[in-house]
Amino acid sequence: MEPIPMAMSTEKHQFERSDVTNSEIASIAGWGRTSATGDHSDDLLEAQLHIVPQSDCQLSYKKHITINKSRLCAIAPLDSLSETGESMDACKGDSGGPLIQYDESSEQYYLTGVVSFGKKCATYGAPGVYSSVEYYSKWITDIIDDKTPNS
């Protein structure tokens, strides 16, 4: 297993999320609940999601939450409903987990988001919300650089 690079745009790390999102497909993984009232999974589960434009995501959350550049939204495609008709998304216990995207040109996966919140769990038609790694890249780099010993 290898670490997943982060999607960041800083002087040291010249990768930007826009380099990866040509297909707008992302993946999540976690051991969280399998439904709003279900148990946590014993197995690592993953789901394929589609990145949602911020304006569409904002419509789903109306005035309750502001969807700005610090957030990404993603939703399961309609053809990926479970056998019971439920959508797939992160749930309780998945917070802090990865939203990753594949970049065909570099043949690498990149961490582009971090599981934040959603409407209940996998609510049909409501995208999940993720913290944007690119938006927080300067802060992340400052923390990493501060903790890295000088060579």
C-alpha positions in Angstrom: 0.0 0.0 0.0 1.3 3.4 -0.9 0.3 6.9 0.4 -2.1 8.9 -1.7 -0.8 12.3 -2.9 -2.8 15.3 -1.9 -4.3 17.7 -4.5 -2.6 20.9 -3.7 -1.5 24.0 -5.4 1.5 25.6 -3.7 5.0 26.4 -4.8 6.3 23.0 -3.5 3.3 21.1 -4.7 2.2 22.2 -8.2 -0.7 19.8 -8.5 -4.2 21.4 -8.8 -7.5 19.6 -8.5 -8.5 20.8 -12.0 -5.8 18.5 -13.4 -7.7 15.5 -12.1 -11.4 16.3 -12.5 -11.8 15.8 -16.2 -14.2 12.9 -15.6 -15.6 14.3 -12.3 -15.6 10.8 -10.8 -14.4 10.3 -7.3 -14.2 7.5 -4.8 -14.8 7.3 -1.0 -13.9 4.6 1.4 -14.6 3.9 5.1 -15.8 1.7 7.9 -18.7 3.9 8.8 -22.4 3.0 9.2 -24.0 1.2 6.3 -27.3 3.2 6.9 -28.4 6.1 9.1 -29.5 3.6 11.8 -27.2 0.7 10.8 -24.1 -0.7 12.3 -20.5 0.2 11.4 -19.1 -2.0 8.7 -16.6 -4.7 9.6 -15.2 -4.4 6.0 -13.7 -1.4 4.3 -16.3 -0.2 1.9 -15.9 2.0 -1.1 -18.3 3.9 -3.4 -18.0 5.7 -6.7 -19.4 9.2 -6.7 -19.8 12.1 -9.1 -18.6 15.6 -8.2 -21.5 18.0 -8.2 -21.2 21.7 -9.2 -21.3 24.0 -6.1 -24.4 25.8 -7.4 -26.4 22.5 -7.6 -25.1 21.4 -4.2 -26.2 24.8 -2.7 -29.7 24.2 -4.0 -29.8 20.9 -2.0 -28.7 22.6 1.2 -30.7 25.9 0.6 -30.0 28.5 3.3 -28.9 26.1 6.0 -25.3 25.7 4.8 -23.1 27.8 2.5 -21.3 25.8 -0.1 -18.2 27.8 -0.9 -14.8 27.0 -2.3 -13.7 25.3 0.9 -16.2 22.5 0.1 -16.7 19.9 -2.6 -19.9 18.0 -3.1 -20.4 14.5 -4.5 -23.3 12.2 -5.1 -23.8 8.6 -6.2 -25.0 8.2 -9.8 -28.6 7.1 -10.1 -27.6 3.8 -11.6 -25.7 2.9 -8.5 -28.5 2.5 -6.1 -28.2 -0.5 -3.7 -30.4 -3.6 -4.0 -32.8 -2.0 -1.5 -33.0 1.2 -3.5 -30.7 3.2 -1.2 -28.1 5.6 -2.4 -24.5 5.3 -1.5 -22.5 7.9 0.4 -20.4 8.4 3.5 -22.1 8.0 6.9 -21.4 8.3 10.6 -17.9 6.9 11.2 -16.6 7.9 7.8 -15.9 11.5 8.7 -12.3 12.4 8.0 -12.0 9.7 5.4 -10.8 10.2 1.8 -12.5 11.5 -1.3 -10.0 10.5 -4.0 -9.8 11.1 -7.8 -7.7 9.4 -10.5 -5.5 11.4 -12.8 -5.0 9.5 -16.0 -2.0 11.5 -17.1 0.1 10.7 -14.0 -1.7 7.4 -13.4 -2.1 8.3 -9.7 -4.9 8.8 -7.3 -5.1 12.1 -5.5 -6.8 13.1 -2.2 -9.1 15.9 -3.3 -11.5 16.0 -0.4 -12.1 14.9 3.2 -15.5 13.5 4.3 -17.3 16.2 6.2 -21.1 15.9 6.4 -24.3 15.2 4.5 -28.1 15.0 5.0 -28.5 12.0 7.2 -26.7 9.1 5.4 -27.0 8.6 1.6 -30.2 10.6 1.3 -31.4 10.2 -2.2 -30.8 13.3 -4.3 -28.7 15.0 -1.6 -24.9 15.2 -2.2 -22.4 14.6 0.5 -20.1 17.5 1.5 -16.3 17.2 1.6 -13.6 19.6 2.7 -11.5 20.7 -0.3 -7.8 19.7 0.0 -6.9 22.3 -2.6 -8.6 25.1 -0.7 -6.7 24.2 2.5 -3.4 23.4 0.7 -1.5 26.4 2.1 -2.5 25.6 5.6 -1.7 21.9 5.1 1.7 22.7 3.6 2.5 25.2 6.5 1.7 22.4 9.0 3.8 19.8 7.2 6.7 22.2 6.7 6.6 23.3 10.4 6.8 19.6 11.4 9.4 18.6 8.9 13.0 18.7 10.3 15.4 20.8 8.3 17.7 18.7 6.1 
